[in-house]
Amino acid sequence: MTVTAPRLDAKTATEISQTFVEQGIITSSSKEGGGLQSNNYEEWKMDRDAALVYRLLDSLSADGGLSEKEKKEMVGFLKGNENAYNVLSDCIVSPIRSDGEEVDAMVPIKRSYRATKILEQDATTAAKVQQSGGTLQDIEDSDTLILNATRAGLLAKKLFRAYMYNQNKTDDNEDAGASLEVQTLPPHIPHVNHLLMSLLEGYASAVVAAACAGGKEGIESSFGPMLAYRSGTATSTSTPTPSTTNEGSSAAHDDAGSTASLESPLPVLAAIVTTGCTGRLAPGAAAEQRASNPMMMQQQQLLQNDNTVHISKGHRRKFVRSLADWELLTRLADCIDHPGTDESAMYRSEAACDALLNIVDNIGFPPMPPPGVALDAKKKKEMEESFGEDQLLAPLATDEFIHHLTNCVTGGSLNNSTSASRALLGLFDLATGRSKNHSAPPALDAADTDEVAAKAAQAVDESSVEVVNKIKKSGLTSLMQKRLVANIDLLVRGMDVYGIADGEAADTRKEDRGDGDTDGSVIRHPGHYVIKRPFTSRRLHLISLLADILDFDCDGNSDDKMSDDENKGGDGFTSAREAIDVINDFPLPPSMGGDDIGEDVSYNPFPGLVDLLFAYPENNLYQIQFYRLLHSLCMTNHEGALKIVVQKTKFVGRAIKAIKNDPTASNKGVLLRCLNALRLLSQSLSSHSFLRHYLDSHDGWKAFQDTLRKITMEQQRPGGGIPMPQAGPTPGMLNSGVSGLVEAINSNPLIAGEGGGEKEEGEIDIDLGSEYAADIGFGALSPFTGDEEDAPAGNEITSSGKEEGGGSSAKKKKKSKKKKKR
């Protein structure tokens, strides 16, 4: 027997209709017969609930969330009322407006904001309960929250679907039981992003489970729209039309590029992936907590508040496996190579790069405790436990992945190529362990005001802190280096070092450039420095990556999965030599006597890199990378490359001339460092080697040796030769307080005047075996003491500084102190 709900009487229907008109839900034209078109009691309840929710969201009191009293009443109304709760959440994911009468276009956005604040309050409360040691069951038993784990999961699914809005969904209201003719608007994406992040903090397990429900297909339906989303439609205050909301139309997107940073869902995606794979909150939330509570930086509190969230191991394994099957990292690389030159496309490429590096950083390096804080075996095992991350990270070392990004460097737009170069550099630095932003424990300061912390800092050697590199443990680091070497021609072509070889840099204090610079053709920098062709961050990223590739073995990067025989098969620089061999096979550029082959040819970059050192004397960042490149050539003693860098480019003569002509030149420091590197390397070689023979026959080099040694020793002398106060018995305090400083001043012959005595020339060793040699990377080399007649002319040195064939059991070499030339 079917029971039909009673129809509404005319008076009640008229009152509700009038309320809806006042709230802007419907227009007066939609009232036919003086009442709503609700035919039964159930529809009347739905209409009534909607009216109450909209009335709340249209009140200014909801701007900052609800008060405790209002929240209690709201919870009582929404706790078992799914229809009213759906209306509240729909104001965020699918806001509506009346069709016909002109109303305030900001009303849907205001309702979305207030609904977001109300639900955010619940998520924040849930997060605080868990941080204080509570459980999800404690949250479920609470009578003060609108959300629970089930609602949070369903809400997360609705938020994921919000990114795929592409048409005017006028029939969505039928699903909610509404009978009014209304227009569905696109969601306000910044609100969607914010609420998803809040849900992740309070209901991480529900969000992760919602994202991977259905495995690979679930990840596709959840994260696919986030990757494909293009910003612009959600922030437009004009009335959207079907033509501007369809995916095929990009005009509306391109007009709102300035809001791309707020609308991009990729940071949210990275946070969800990071939390789901590691079982810890995203680093952004952790940083925010530390900012609000500086005491969390203390060791014990840091361990107590390790941002662990309640996600079961089963959910984590399913989540990681689903992401690996979906090939998340490959899809992020595709986003970096996204077509378009507008501001929205530019930010999307940058955001994809940030998301990729964030994910790899957090998954590849589990967070470790501060120095000096010991972990029990169980806790350490949990930190290092694998949930299938090796499969998720596997694309990093594939030919397709590396070639895609390197090809984007040369063939993509300027924005995309910059993002691709940054991604390649960041990923390889993470793989080798050179960069690990979120896993590194905080450094301890010996000058800390806290006495306990200061003593702990003095007792701990931070270099002994073990950092787990899951990328290296998976055997991916060496594979990445091999793939990069295979694509090194594209990297060299992307550098385009010969395109800016002249640089046209000048110091306006020393060179009169006239008034011809007022047309904006040059870029002025502080300190009277102008440059016509910018160096660009993309070029610096690629040069830094090249230095990483050549410095790979020097950092001791041998993957754990390599056998002992493979690790002991070479002298420690096998991979570096192979990479240098590939580069050295490239033809020399026409400026160095080579043939002009064409534009799409990778020329040997070494001559151009030398030219850039002189063309951009103020570029300290490049100077660091240039020295790293030269150091790799020295440690491998690659004679072919050294001949090009030292002999063909006339580097030695140019460097000496630059130092003599301008003692205050900005690149003087790196030039001195490079000349000392060549000097130290030649000390480890026989006279039959190229470098030593070349330097011994270079008149300018021999004439400059006394000056080079004098300047270098002056740089190494503490205080520049001025006696410095010594530390007294109390750490951090001068000996006898101010008297120590007075004593130091009086002992300085430059200040004391007559009777101060002659300044003693301290004995400072700057040759092989000295502290200085170790500081600039030559601590492993020893002076050559072999038989000059029988010495080979090839690459004699090894990482231990001995002749090849000498073996590690050879007798110790005696250090011969070189007499200073007078």
C-alpha positions in Angstrom: 0.0 0.0 0.0 1.5 3.3 -1.1 1.1 6.3 1.2 1.1 9.7 -0.6 2.5 12.6 1.2 0.0 15.5 1.8 0.1 18.4 -0.6 1.2 21.8 0.7 -1.6 24.3 1.5 -1.5 27.5 -0.5 -0.7 29.7 2.5 2.5 27.7 3.5 3.7 27.5 0.0 3.3 31.3 -0.5 5.3 32.1 2.6 8.2 29.8 1.6 8.1 31.2 -1.9 8.3 34.7 -0.6 11.3 33.7 1.6 13.0 32.2 -1.4 12.5 35.4 -3.5 13.9 37.5 -0.7 17.0 35.4 -0.5 17.5 35.5 -4.3 17.0 31.7 -4.7 14.1 32.2 -7.1 12.5 35.2 -8.9 9.0 36.4 -8.7 8.4 35.2 -12.2 8.9 31.6 -11.1 5.9 31.8 -8.7 2.9 30.5 -10.5 -0.4 30.3 -8.7 1.1 32.2 -5.8 3.1 29.3 -4.4 5.9 26.8 -4.9 5.6 23.8 -7.2 6.2 21.4 -4.3 3.7 18.5 -4.7 4.3 16.7 -1.4 5.6 16.9 2.0 9.1 15.6 1.2 9.7 18.2 -1.4 8.4 20.8 1.0 11.0 19.7 3.6 13.8 19.9 1.1 12.7 23.4 0.0 12.4 24.5 3.7 15.9 23.1 4.5 17.4 24.9 1.5 15.8 28.2 2.6 17.3 27.9 6.1 20.8 27.0 4.9 20.8 29.9 2.4 19.5 32.3 5.0 22.4 31.3 7.3 25.0 31.7 4.5 23.6 35.1 3.5 24.1 36.4 7.0 27.3 38.3 7.8 27.8 36.5 11.1 29.0 33.4 9.1 32.0 35.3 7.7 34.4 34.1 10.4 32.7 30.8 11.0 30.1 30.2 13.7 30.1 31.0 17.4 29.9 28.1 19.9 26.2 28.6 20.3 25.5 29.0 16.6 27.6 25.9 15.9 25.7 23.8 18.4 22.4 24.8 16.8 23.8 24.2 13.4 25.1 20.7 14.3 21.7 19.8 15.8 20.0 20.9 12.5 22.5 19.2 10.1 23.5 16.1 12.2 20.9 13.8 10.7 19.6 16.1 7.9 21.5 14.9 4.8 19.5 17.1 2.5 20.4 20.3 4.4 24.1 19.2 4.6 24.1 18.5 0.8 22.8 22.0 0.2 25.6 23.4 2.4 28.3 21.5 0.6 26.8 22.2 -2.8 27.2 25.9 -2.2 31.0 25.1 -2.6 31.1 22.5 -5.4 28.1 23.6 -7.5 26.7 27.0 -6.4 23.5 28.1 -8.0 21.8 31.4 -8.9 18.3 32.3 -10.0 17.6 32.3 -13.7 16.2 35.5 -15.0 16.1 38.4 -12.5 19.4 40.3 -12.1 21.0 39.6 -8.7 24.3 40.3 -7.0 26.9 38.2 -8.9 29.0 37.9 -5.7 26.2 36.1 -3.8 27.3 32.6 -4.8 30.9 33.3 -4.0 30.0 34.7 -0.6 27.9 31.6 0.2 30.8 29.4 -0.9 33.2 31.2 1.3 30.9 31.0 4.4 30.2 27.3 3.8 33.9 26.7 3.5 34.6 28.4 6.8 31.9 26.4 8.6 33.2 23.1 7.3 36.8 24.2 7.9 36.0 24.7 11.5 35.1 21.0 11.8 38.3 19.9 10.0 40.5 22.1 12.2 38.8 20.7 15.4 39.4 17.1 14.2 43.0 17.9 13.5 43.5 19.3 17.0 41.9 16.2 18.5 44.3 13.9 16.7 47.3 16.1 17.5 46.5 15.9 21.2 46.5 12.1 21.0 42.9 11.5 20.2 41.5 9.0 17.6 39.0 9.0 14.9 36.6 7.3 17.2 36.8 10.3 19.5 35.8 12.5 16.6 32.9 10.2 15.7 31.6 10.4 19.2 31.7 14.2 19.3 28.4 16.0 19.2 29.9 19.3 18.2 31.0 18.5 14.6 28.9 18.5 11.4 31.5 16.4 9.7 32.5 12.8 10.4 34.8 10.4 8.6 32.1 9.3 6.2 30.9 12.8 5.4 34.5 13.9 5.0 35.2 11.2 2.5 32.1 11.9 0.4 32.8 15.6 0.6 36.3 15.0 -0.7 34.9 13.1 -3.7 32.6 16.0 -4.4 35.5 18.4 -4.2 37.5 16.3 -6.6 34.7 16.4 -9.1 34.5 20.2 -8.8 37.6 20.5 -10.9 36.0 18.9 -13.9 33.1 21.4 -14.2 32.8 22.0 -17.9 29.1 22.8 -18.6 26.0 24.4 -17.2 24.5 21.7 -15.1 20.9 22.8 -14.8 19.7 19.4 -13.9 21.9 19.0 -10.8 19.1 20.4 -8.7 16.8 17.5 -9.5 19.3 15.3 -7.8 19.0 17.4 -4.7 15.2 17.5 -4.9 14.9 21.1 -5.8 12.1 22.0 -8.2 13.2 25.5 -9.1 14.7 26.6 -12.3 18.2 27.7 -11.4 21.5 28.1 -13.1 24.5 26.0 -11.8 27.7 28.1 -11.7 31.3 26.9 -11.8 32.8 26.4 -8.3 35.1 28.9 -6.8 38.3 26.9 -7.0 40.3 28.7 -4.3 37.6 27.7 -1.8 37.8 24.1 -3.1 41.5 24.0 -2.7 41.4 25.5 0.8 38.7 23.0 2.0 40.5 20.0 0.6 43.7 21.0 2.5 41.7 21.4 5.7 40.0 18.0 5.2 43.5 16.5 4.7 44.6 17.8 8.1 41.6 16.6 10.0 40.4 13.5 8.0 43.6 12.4 6.1 42.5 8.8 6.0 39.1 9.6 4.5 40.6 11.9 1.8 43.2 9.3 0.8 40.6 6.5 0.7 38.3 8.7 -1.4 41.1 9.5 -3.8 42.1 5.9 -4.4 38.7 4.2 -4.2 38.6 2.0 -7.3 42.4 1.8 -7.7 43.9 3.3 -10.8 40.4 4.3 -12.1 39.7 6.1 -8.8 43.0 8.0 -9.0 42.1 9.0 -12.6 38.7 10.3 -11.6 40.1 12.2 -8.5 43.5 13.5 -9.7 42.9 13.6 -13.5 40.7 16.7 -13.3 43.2 18.4 -11.0 46.0 17.9 -13.5 43.9 19.0 -16.4 42.4 22.0 -14.7 43.2 25.4 -16.2 42.6 28.5 -14.1 40.4 31.4 -15.0 36.7 30.5 -15.0 36.2 30.3 -11.3 37.2 33.8 -10.5 35.2 35.6 -13.1 32.6 37.9 -11.5 30.6 38.1 -14.8 27.8 35.8 -15.5 29.2 32.5 -17.0 27.7 31.2 -20.2 28.0 27.7 -21.6 30.4 29.0 -24.2 32.8 30.2 -21.6 32.7 27.2 -19.3 33.3 24.5 -22.0 36.7 22.9 -22.0 37.1 23.9 -25.7 37.1 27.6 -24.9 40.3 29.0 -23.5 39.5 32.7 -23.7 38.0 32.9 -20.3 40.9 31.1 -18.8 43.6 33.3 -20.4 41.9 36.4 -19.1 42.4 35.5 -15.5 46.1 34.4 -15.4 46.8 36.7 -12.5 44.8 34.4 -10.2 46.5 31.2 -11.3 48.5 30.9 -8.1 45.3 30.8 -6.0 43.4 28.5 -8.4 46.0 25.9 -9.2 45.1 22.6 -7.6 48.6 21.1 -8.1 49.9 22.2 -4.6 46.8 20.5 -3.1 47.5 17.3 -5.2 51.1 17.3 -4.0 50.0 17.6 -0.4 47.5 14.7 -0.7 50.0 12.5 -2.4 52.7 13.3 0.1 50.4 12.6 3.1 49.0 9.4 1.6 52.4 8.0 0.8 54.3 9.0 3.9 51.6 8.9 6.6 52.5 12.4 7.6 51.0 15.8 7.0 52.3 17.9 4.1 55.3 20.0 4.9 53.3 23.2 4.5 51.1 22.3 7.5 54.1 21.4 9.6 55.8 24.7 8.8 52.6 26.5 9.8 52.5 24.7 13.1 56.2 25.5 13.9 55.6 29.1 13.0 52.7 29.3 15.5 54.7 27.5 18.2 58.5 28.1 18.1 59.0 25.8 21.0 58.2 22.9 18.7 61.7 23.2 17.3 63.1 21.7 20.5 64.1 18.1 20.2 61.6 16.3 22.4 58.6 18.3 21.1 59.7 17.8 17.6 59.4 14.0 18.0 56.1 14.3 19.8 54.6 16.5 17.1 55.9 14.5 14.1 52.7 15.3 12.1 51.8 11.6 11.8 48.2 11.1 10.6 45.9 8.1 11.1 46.2 6.2 7.8 46.3 2.5 7.9 49.2 0.6 6.2 46.7 -1.1 3.9 45.4 2.2 2.7 48.9 3.6 2.2 50.0 0.5 0.1 46.8 0.7 -2.0 47.3 4.5 -2.5 51.0 4.2 -3.5 50.2 1.2 -5.8 47.4 3.1 -7.5 49.6 6.2 -8.1 52.3 4.0 -9.6 49.9 2.3 -11.9 48.5 5.7 -12.9 52.1 6.9 -13.5 51.7 10.1 -11.6 55.3 11.4 -12.1 55.1 10.9 -15.8 51.8 12.9 -15.9 53.3 15.7 -13.9 56.2 15.8 -16.4 53.5 16.1 -19.1 52.1 19.1 -17.3 55.5 20.8 -17.3 55.5 20.6 -21.0 52.0 22.2 -21.2 51.3 24.2 -24.3 50.5 27.9 -24.0 52.3 31.1 -23.4 49.7 33.0 -21.2 50.2 33.6 -17.5 48.0 30.7 -16.5 50.0 28.3 -18.6 53.2 29.6 -17.2 52.1 29.1 -13.6 50.7 25.7 -14.4 54.1 24.6 -15.7 55.8 26.0 -12.6 53.3 24.5 -10.3 53.7 21.1 -11.9 57.5 21.4 -11.4 57.0 22.3 -7.7 54.6 19.4 -7.2 56.9 16.9 -8.8 59.9 18.0 -6.7 57.8 18.2 -3.5 56.5 14.6 -4.0 59.9 13.1 -4.8 61.5 15.0 -1.9 59.1 13.8 0.7 58.7 10.2 -0.5 62.4 9.8 -1.3 63.6 11.0 2.1 61.7 9.9 5.2 61.9 12.5 7.9 64.7 11.8 10.4 65.1 13.0 14.0 67.5 15.9 14.9 71.2 15.1 15.6 71.8 13.4 18.9 68.2 12.1 19.2 68.2 8.3 19.2 65.3 6.3 17.8 64.3 2.9 19.0 64.5 0.1 16.5 60.8 -0.1 16.0 60.4 3.6 15.3 63.3 3.6 12.9 61.9 0.5 11.1 58.6 2.3 10.7 60.3 5.3 9.2 62.2 3.2 6.7 59.4 0.8 5.8 58.6 0.6 2.1 55.0 0.8 0.8 55.9 0.4 -2.9 57.6 3.8 -3.3 60.3 2.2 -5.5 57.6 1.5 -8.2 56.2 5.0 -7.8 59.6 6.6 -8.3 60.7 4.2 -11.0 59.8 6.5 -13.9 62.6 9.0 -12.8 65.2 6.7 -14.4 63.4 5.8 -17.6 64.5 7.0 -21.0 61.0 8.3 -21.8 60.9 10.5 -18.7 64.3 12.0 -19.0 64.1 12.5 -22.7 60.7 14.2 -22.4 62.1 16.8 -20.0 65.4 17.3 -21.8 63.5 17.6 -25.1 61.2 20.2 -23.4 64.4 22.2 -22.5 65.2 22.7 -26.2 61.9 22.5 -27.9 59.4 23.9 -25.3 58.4 27.5 -24.7 60.6 29.7 -22.6 58.4 29.2 -19.5 58.2 25.4 -20.0 61.9 25.0 -20.7 62.8 26.9 -17.5 60.5 24.7 -15.5 61.9 21.5 -17.2 65.5 22.6 -16.5 64.6 23.2 -12.8 62.8 19.9 -12.6 65.8 18.0 -14.0 68.3 19.7 -11.7 66.0 19.3 -8.7 65.3 15.6 -9.3 69.0 14.7 -9.9 70.0 16.7 -6.8 67.4 14.7 -4.8 68.6 11.4 -6.3 72.2 12.1 -5.3 71.3 13.6 -1.9 72.7 17.0 -2.6 69.3 18.5 -1.9 66.7 17.3 0.6 64.5 20.2 1.8 62.0 18.5 4.0 63.9 15.4 5.4 66.9 17.1 6.8 66.8 17.5 10.6 67.0 21.1 11.9 70.6 22.2 12.7 71.5 22.8 16.3 73.0 26.1 17.3 75.8 26.1 19.8 75.0 29.7 20.6 71.5 28.8 21.6 70.3 30.6 24.7 69.0 27.3 26.1 71.9 25.8 28.0 70.8 22.2 27.3 70.4 22.8 23.6 73.7 24.5 23.4 75.6 21.6 25.1 73.8 19.1 22.8 74.8 21.1 19.8 78.5 21.1 20.9 78.4 17.3 21.5 76.8 16.3 18.2 78.5 15.9 14.9 75.8 16.7 12.4 77.6 14.9 9.6 77.0 11.6 11.4 73.2 11.9 11.0 72.0 9.1 8.9 69.6 10.2 6.1 67.7 7.5 4.3 67.7 8.0 0.5 65.0 5.7 -0.9 65.8 6.9 -4.4 69.4 5.6 -4.1 68.3 2.5 -2.2 66.0 1.7 -5.2 69.0 1.8 -7.5 67.7 4.8 -9.4 70.5 7.3 -8.9 73.1 5.7 -11.2 70.4 4.9 -13.8 69.3 8.6 -13.8 72.9 9.7 -14.4 73.3 7.3 -17.3 70.0 8.5 -18.8 71.1 12.1 -18.4 74.5 11.4 -20.1 72.6 9.8 -23.0 70.6 13.0 -23.4 73.5 15.4 -22.7 73.5 16.7 -26.2 70.0 18.2 -25.6 71.2 19.7 -22.3 74.2 21.3 -24.0 72.0 22.6 -26.8 69.6 24.1 -24.2 72.5 25.9 -22.5 73.2 27.9 -25.7 76.4 29.2 -24.1 77.6 30.7 -27.4 74.4 32.7 -27.8 75.5 35.0 -25.0 79.2 34.5 -25.0 79.9 38.2 -25.3 77.4 39.1 -22.6 78.1 42.8 -23.2 78.5 43.4 -19.5 80.2 46.6 -18.3 80.9 48.6 -15.2 79.6 52.1 -15.9 82.2 53.6 -13.5 85.0 52.4 -15.7 83.5 52.5 -19.1 81.6 55.4 -20.7 78.6 54.0 -22.4 77.2 57.4 -23.4 73.5 58.2 -23.5 72.6 55.3 -25.8 71.3 53.1 -23.0 68.2 55.0 -22.4 66.2 52.9 -24.9 65.9 50.1 -22.5 68.3 47.8 -24.4 70.4 47.1 -21.3 69.5 45.8 -17.8 70.9 47.8 -15.0 72.0 46.2 -11.7 73.1 47.8 -8.5 76.7 48.9 -8.3 76.9 50.6 -11.7 76.7 47.2 -13.5 74.8 46.8 -16.7 74.1 43.7 -18.9 72.6 43.5 -22.3 71.8 39.8 -22.4 70.5 38.3 -19.2 72.2 35.0 -18.1 68.7 33.5 -17.3 67.9 31.0 -14.6 67.2 28.3 -17.2 70.9 28.4 -18.3 72.1 28.4 -14.8 70.0 25.4 -14.0 71.4 23.4 -16.9 75.0 24.4 -16.2 74.4 23.3 -12.5 73.0 20.0 -13.8 76.0 19.5 -16.0 78.3 20.1 -13.0 76.2 17.5 -11.0 76.6 15.0 -13.8 80.4 15.5 -14.0 80.7 15.6 -10.2 78.6 12.5 -9.7 81.3 10.1 -8.7 83.2 12.7 -6.7 80.2 12.8 -4.3 80.5 9.0 -3.7 77.2 8.2 -5.3 77.2 4.5 -5.7 73.7 2.9 -5.4 73.2 0.3 -2.7 72.0 -2.2 -5.2 75.3 -2.2 -7.1 77.6 -5.1 -6.2 80.9 -4.7 -4.4 82.7 -5.7 -7.6 80.9 -3.0 -9.5 81.8 -0.4 -6.9 85.4 -1.4 -6.8 85.9 -1.8 -10.5 87.1 1.8 -11.1 88.9 4.5 -9.4 85.8 6.4 -8.4 85.5 8.6 -11.5 84.4 6.2 -14.1 81.0 7.8 -14.7 82.4 11.2 -14.7 85.0 10.2 -17.4 82.3 8.7 -19.5 80.3 11.9 -19.4 83.3 14.0 -20.2 84.2 11.7 -23.1 80.7 12.3 -24.6 81.0 16.1 -24.3 84.6 16.1 -25.6 83.4 14.3 -28.8 81.2 17.2 -29.7 82.7 19.4 -32.4 84.4 22.7 -31.5 82.4 25.8 -32.3 83.4 28.0 -35.3 84.8 30.6 -33.0 87.4 28.0 -31.9 88.3 26.9 -35.4 85.5 24.3 -35.8 83.2 23.9 -38.7 79.8 25.7 -38.9 77.6 22.6 -39.0 74.2 24.1 -38.3 71.9 25.4 -35.6 70.6 22.0 -34.3 74.1 20.8 -33.4 75.5 20.5 -30.0 79.0 22.1 -29.9 81.6 21.5 -27.2 80.4 23.8 -24.4 83.8 24.1 -22.6 85.1 27.1 -24.6 81.8 28.9 -24.2 81.7 28.2 -20.5 85.2 29.8 -20.1 84.0 32.8 -22.1 81.0 33.2 -19.8 83.3 33.5 -16.8 84.7 36.7 -18.2 81.6 37.9 -19.9 79.6 37.8 -16.6 82.1 38.8 -13.9 79.3 39.6 -11.4 77.5 36.3 -11.7 78.6 34.6 -8.5 76.2 31.7 -8.9 77.7 30.8 -12.2 81.2 31.1 -10.8 80.4 28.4 -8.3 79.3 26.0 -11.0 82.3 26.8 -13.2 84.7 25.8 -10.5 82.8 22.6 -9.9 83.2 21.8 -13.6 86.9 22.6 -13.6 87.3 20.6 -10.4 85.7 17.5 -12.1 88.1 17.8 -15.1 91.0 18.0 -12.7 90.0 15.1 -10.5 89.6 12.9 -13.6 92.7 14.5 -15.2 90.9 14.3 -18.6 93.6 15.6 -20.8 91.4 16.0 -23.8 89.0 18.3 -22.0 91.8 20.1 -20.1 93.5 20.9 -23.4 90.4 22.7 -24.6 89.7 24.5 -21.3 93.3 25.4 -20.5 95.1 25.6 -23.8 92.7 26.3 -26.6 90.8 29.0 -24.7 94.0 30.5 -23.3 92.4 30.4 -19.9 95.6 30.8 -17.9 96.8 33.9 -19.7 93.3 35.5 -19.6 92.9 34.8 -15.9 96.3 36.2 -15.0 95.6 39.3 -17.1 92.2 39.9 -15.5 93.7 39.7 -12.0 96.5 42.0 -12.8 94.5 44.6 -14.7 91.8 44.9 -12.0 92.6 43.7 -8.5 89.0 44.6 -7.5 87.3 42.6 -10.3 84.3 40.6 -9.1 85.5 37.4 -10.6 89.0 37.6 -9.0 88.2 35.1 -6.3 87.1 32.3 -8.6 90.0 33.0 -11.0 92.5 32.6 -8.2 90.7 29.5 -7.0 90.8 28.0 -10.6 94.5 28.8 -10.9 95.3 27.2 -7.6 93.3 24.1 -8.7 95.6 23.8 -11.7 98.6 24.4 -9.6 97.7 21.6 -7.1 96.8 19.2 -9.9 100.1 19.7 -11.6 101.9 18.9 -8.4 100.3 15.4 -8.5 101.4 14.7 -12.1 104.6 13.7 -13.8 106.4 16.1 -16.1 105.2 13.9 -19.0 101.6 14.8 -18.4 99.9 17.5 -20.5 99.0 19.9 -17.8 102.3 20.0 -16.0 104.2 20.2 -19.2 102.0 23.0 -20.4 102.3 25.0 -17.2 106.0 24.5 -17.0 106.4 26.0 -20.5 104.0 28.9 -19.9 106.1 32.0 -19.3 103.1 34.0 -17.9 102.3 31.2 -15.5 105.8 30.9 -14.2 106.1 34.6 -13.7 102.8 34.8 -11.8 103.6 31.9 -9.3 105.1 34.2 -6.6 102.1 36.5 -6.8 99.6 33.6 -6.8 101.2 32.0 -3.7 101.4 35.4 -1.9 97.8 36.3 -2.5 96.6 32.8 -1.6 98.5 32.8 1.7 97.3 36.2 2.6 93.7 34.9 2.1 94.4 32.0 4.4 95.9 34.0 7.2 93.3 34.6 9.9 92.4 38.3 10.1 94.3 39.1 7.0 97.5 39.2 9.0 96.0 41.2 11.9 96.2 39.2 15.2 92.8 38.2 16.3 91.5 37.8 19.9 91.5 34.2 21.1 88.6 32.5 22.8 89.0 32.4 26.5 88.0 29.7 29.1 84.3 30.6 28.7 82.9 29.4 25.4 82.0 32.3 23.2 83.7 35.0 25.3 86.9 36.8 24.5 90.0 36.2 26.7 89.8 38.6 29.6 86.9 40.5 28.0 87.7 43.8 26.5 91.4 43.5 27.5 91.7 40.7 24.9 90.6 43.0 22.2 92.9 45.8 23.4 95.8 43.3 23.5 95.1 42.2 20.0 95.0 45.8 18.7 98.3 46.7 20.5 100.0 43.7 19.0 99.2 44.7 15.5 102.2 46.4 14.0 100.1 48.3 11.5 98.3 50.1 14.4 100.8 50.1 17.2 103.3 52.1 15.3 107.0 52.3 16.3 108.1 49.7 18.7 105.4 47.3 17.6 107.9 45.0 16.1 108.1 43.6 12.6 105.2 41.5 11.4 106.1 37.9 11.3 105.4 35.9 8.2 103.6 32.8 9.4 104.2 29.5 7.7 101.1 28.7 5.8 101.0 25.6 3.7 99.0 25.8 0.5 100.4 22.8 -1.3 99.0 19.3 -1.6 98.4 17.7 1.8 97.5 21.0 3.4 94.2 22.2 4.8 93.9 24.6 2.0 94.2 21.9 -0.6 91.4 19.9 1.2 89.2 23.0 1.3 89.2 23.4 -2.4 88.6 19.7 -3.1 92.1 18.3 -3.6 92.6 16.6 -0.2 92.8 13.2 -1.8 95.8 14.0 -4.0 99.4 13.6 -3.1 102.5 15.1 -4.6 104.1 13.1 -7.4 107.2 11.4 -6.2 107.6 8.7 -8.8 110.3 8.1 -11.4 109.9 10.8 -14.0 111.6 8.7 -16.8 109.3 5.7 -16.4 106.1 7.7 -15.7 103.3 7.3 -18.2 102.0 10.3 -20.1 98.4 9.5 -19.7 95.9 10.1 -16.9 98.1 9.1 -14.0 96.1 10.2 -10.9 93.4 8.4 -9.1 91.0 9.4 -6.4 93.7 8.4 -3.8 96.3 10.6 -5.5 98.7 7.8 -6.4 99.9 6.6 -9.7 97.8 4.0 -11.4 99.2 0.6 -10.6 100.8 1.8 -7.4 98.0 0.2 -5.3 96.8 1.2 -1.9 99.6 -0.8 -0.2 102.4 1.4 -1.6 104.6 3.0 0.9 103.6 6.4 2.3 104.8 9.4 0.4 106.7 11.9 2.4 105.4 15.5 2.2 108.0 17.7 0.7 107.7 21.3 1.7 108.3 23.6 -1.2 110.6 26.5 -0.5 109.0 29.8 -1.0 110.4 31.7 -4.0 111.9 35.0 -3.1 
